[in-house]
Amino acid sequence: MAKKIDLDKLFYVDNSPIHGKGLFARTRIKEGKYLGTYDGPRTKKNAMHVLWVEEEEGKWIGRDGKNILRYLNHSNNPCAEFDGFDLYALRDIKKGEELTFDYGEDPAG
């Protein structure tokens, strides 16, 4: 796992034009930068802020997000992606830009 960072220094939560609340960059972020880890308790139930990661073929692990990364919204053209529960910038992200990732498939569905 990558080192811990202060998410509140990188991001803020505000109203999103995509859906509800969203996560926005406080400053310019360079492509490839580690952005933080989706933190929260493990769960087996699907809910609004659960992130599912395939640990091994067909075995999914869910975390019920408790940090501000839970405000990431979906985009088919995302600026960030998860590697496990660690989030990275796919491209340069502008100050004030909403961070998004591709939700992908629904493992519970």
PyMOL commands that set and color helices and strands:
alter all, ss='L'
color gray80, all
select helices_A, chain A and resi 7-10+68-71
alter helices_A, ss='H'
color red, helices_A
select strands_A, chain A and resi 11-15+21-25+34-37+42-43+50-56+59-64+73-74+80-83+86-89+98-101
alter strands_A, ss='S'
color yellow, strands_A
deselect
rebuild
show_as cartoon
